[in-house]
Amino acid sequence: MKEFSLTYLFSLLSVFISSATTIFLSIIAYRQNKKLNLQKEEHEKSLSAQKNEFDKEISRLNGSIERMNFVYKTQFDTEFELYKKIWLEISNITKSFHNIQDYLTELDSGSIDLPNTTTALKDEYNVLKSYSSSFSEIIDKNRPFYFQELYSLLIIFSNQSKILAEYLSIDNFQKIDLDSYLFEMLKLHNFSVSIEEIIRNRIENLKIV
């Protein structure tokens, strides 16, 4: 009878521990989900506010561009070649950041070959630094040839690239906050879209004398 009581007591204790563990894990999962949802809401609010400000800035920039600019052919050719160089570097930088994003997503999933992915990330980071250096050189060397609105956007894009690159300057890529990286990536993309639009408008509105 005593042995039966002990067995019954151990069974009850096991059930209690199992239930308590389940409840504890459920509470942790609930808190984590709640925290992630709050972070998501904050990001969405921030993105919405930034988009509104960004749209206002685009409207201001577009409104300041003359509807018709008369230029000499040599000036048009100079600007056109410069714009091609600018867009090539912007495309290279953006593509490199996207490649890095793919690698970071793989790391975040945890189901990858860690050494190979880390090596690929380091290689892509070095490629990115090369692109960024070329981009900065083009901006600096050709500063007198930009109209002010474009120059301002190029500086903003360059600064945003540096912000993103800061995420990659740590030794352990697994420590990178992927959500924050994606948030900054979205801003970089928006700036590149703005630059594309303002360059296209500039070219379309030029009339060669």
Helices and strands as residue ranges (DSSP letters): H 2-64, E 69-71, H 73-109, H 114-141, G 143-145, H 148-167, G 173-175, H 178-204, E 206-208
